[in-house]
Amino acid sequence: MTVEHDSSLDGTETTPSDETESPPAPAESARTNGFATIKRWARRCLARWRSIVATLLVATAVGVAAGLYFVLYRPDQRVGDAAAHRAIQAASDGAVAVLSYSPDNLDRDIAKAKSYLTGDFLAYYTKFSEQIAAMALQKHVTETAKVVRAALSELQPDSAVVLVFINQIATSKEKPEPQTNASIAQVTLAKVKGSWLISKLDPLS
């Protein structure tokens, strides 16, 4: 007696390929997730770099603007300790030269004083020096000035004002004993061809 067995209970045949084949959904899902992660990372990097570039551009613009201000527009860019020292020195030396003279060296003293002056004050001193020369020769007057203190009152790139405290000693044929006089002068300076020259000298006391 022969007994026949069906390959399946419902009459459907199975093959090895049907049993071993698995759906591709998990692999495709992993690839999709990977692409999404890369995109998110790229967007974050792009946003970060945009922020960095924007910050650099702003910083560069501020730096350029500050540089232009200091180079082109800042009125006191050339004003500093060195310029102040030169202005004070020029005011002190010029005041001493103008207020000092002796009958033995009048021409030299007057020429030296003129070298510190400019503008209308130079013209005034040139005319006034004739009276100085006549008095010095007639009465044998000698004036010796010394700056005991000087202070900067105002400083601009091309002008300055200095207060000069002066001790002035005078001798003459009539009064051979030295006579000392203390005074204060306001010295106004102008920069001419890079040098400080006196454009005005006003006694304050």
C-alpha positions in Angstrom: 0.0 0.0 0.0 1.5 3.3 -1.0 0.9 6.5 0.9 1.6 9.9 -0.8 2.5 13.0 1.2 1.7 16.5 0.0 4.6 19.0 0.1 2.4 21.4 2.1 -0.8 21.3 4.0 -2.5 23.9 1.8 -1.1 22.6 -1.4 1.5 25.4 -2.0 5.0 24.3 -2.7 7.9 26.0 -0.9 11.3 26.7 -2.4 14.6 27.4 -0.6 14.7 30.9 -2.0 11.3 31.7 -0.5 12.4 30.6 2.9 15.8 32.4 3.0 14.9 35.8 1.3 14.5 38.7 3.9 12.8 42.1 3.3 15.3 45.0 2.5 13.5 47.5 4.7 16.0 47.6 7.6 19.0 48.3 5.3 17.2 51.1 3.4 16.1 52.6 6.7 19.7 52.7 8.0 20.9 54.4 4.8 18.1 56.9 5.1 18.9 57.7 8.7 22.6 58.0 7.7 21.8 60.5 5.0 19.6 62.5 7.4 22.4 62.6 10.0 24.9 63.9 7.4 22.5 66.5 6.2 21.8 67.7 9.7 25.6 67.8 10.4 26.2 69.7 7.2 23.5 72.3 8.0 25.0 72.8 11.5 28.4 73.3 10.0 27.1 75.6 7.4 25.3 77.7 10.0 28.3 77.7 12.2 30.6 78.9 9.4 28.2 81.5 8.3 28.2 82.9 11.9 32.1 82.8 12.0 32.4 84.5 8.6 29.8 87.1 9.6 31.8 87.8 12.8 35.1 88.1 10.9 33.5 90.5 8.4 32.2 92.7 11.2 35.5 92.6 13.0 37.4 93.5 9.8 35.0 96.3 9.1 35.4 97.8 12.6 39.2 97.4 12.3 39.3 99.2 8.9 37.0 102.0 10.2 39.2 102.5 13.3 42.3 102.5 11.2 40.9 105.2 8.9 39.8 107.3 11.8 43.2 107.2 13.4 45.1 107.8 10.2 42.8 110.3 8.4 40.4 111.9 10.8 41.8 111.9 14.4 42.8 115.5 15.0 45.3 114.7 17.7 46.9 111.7 16.0 50.3 113.5 15.9 50.0 114.8 19.5 51.9 112.9 22.1 54.5 113.2 24.8 57.3 113.8 22.3 55.4 116.6 20.5 54.5 118.2 23.9 58.2 118.1 25.0 59.3 119.7 21.7 56.7 122.5 22.1 57.7 123.2 25.7 61.4 123.2 24.8 60.8 125.6 21.8 58.8 128.0 23.9 61.4 128.0 26.7 64.4 128.4 24.4 62.6 131.1 22.4 61.5 133.1 25.4 65.0 133.1 26.8 66.4 134.2 23.5 63.9 137.1 23.1 64.4 138.3 26.7 68.2 137.9 26.8 70.8 140.3 25.3 74.0 142.1 26.1 75.7 145.1 24.5 78.7 143.1 23.6 76.8 140.6 21.5 73.7 142.5 20.3 73.8 141.3 16.7 74.3 137.7 17.6 71.6 137.8 20.4 69.0 139.5 18.1 69.7 137.1 15.3 69.3 134.2 17.6 66.0 135.5 18.9 64.6 135.9 15.4 65.4 132.3 14.6 62.7 131.3 17.1 60.0 133.6 15.8 57.5 133.7 13.0 54.6 135.7 11.5 53.6 139.1 12.9 55.6 138.6 16.1 58.8 138.2 14.0 58.0 141.5 12.3 57.3 143.2 15.6 60.4 142.0 17.2 62.5 143.0 14.2 61.3 146.5 14.6 61.5 146.5 18.4 65.0 145.1 18.4 66.3 148.5 17.1 65.1 150.1 20.4 66.6 147.3 22.4 69.9 147.8 20.7 69.9 151.5 21.3 69.1 151.2 25.0 71.6 148.4 25.5 74.4 150.4 23.9 73.5 153.7 25.6 73.0 152.4 29.2 75.1 149.3 28.9 72.1 147.1 29.8 72.4 143.3 30.0 69.4 141.1 30.4 69.7 137.4 31.2 66.5 135.3 31.3 66.1 131.8 32.7 63.1 129.6 32.6 62.4 128.0 35.9 59.3 126.2 34.9 57.1 125.6 31.8 53.7 124.0 31.4 51.8 123.0 28.4 48.4 124.8 28.2 47.2 123.7 24.8 48.5 121.4 22.1 47.2 120.8 18.6 49.0 119.2 15.6 50.0 122.6 14.2 49.7 125.0 17.2 50.5 125.1 20.9 50.3 127.4 24.0 52.9 127.1 26.7 53.0 129.0 30.1 56.6 129.9 30.8 57.8 131.0 34.3 60.8 133.2 34.0 63.5 134.7 36.2 65.1 137.7 34.5 68.3 139.3 35.8 69.2 142.8 34.7 72.3 144.9 35.1 73.3 148.3 33.8 75.8 151.1 34.1 73.6 152.9 36.5 72.6 149.7 38.5 75.5 147.3 38.4 74.0 145.2 41.1 71.8 142.4 39.5 68.1 143.1 39.7 65.9 140.0 39.6 62.4 140.0 38.2 60.1 137.0 38.1 57.4 136.9 35.4 55.0 134.6 33.6 54.6 134.6 29.8 52.0 132.9 27.6 53.8 131.7 24.5 51.8 130.8 21.4 53.6 128.5 19.0 52.9 127.6 15.3 54.5 124.7 13.5 56.3 125.9 10.4 58.0 123.3 8.2 58.0 120.8 11.0 59.5 123.2 13.6 57.8 125.0 16.5 58.2 128.8 16.3 56.8 131.5 18.5 54.0 133.5 16.9 53.0 135.4 20.0 54.4 136.2 23.5 52.1 137.8 26.1 53.3 138.7 29.5 50.8 137.7 32.2 52.6 139.2 35.2 
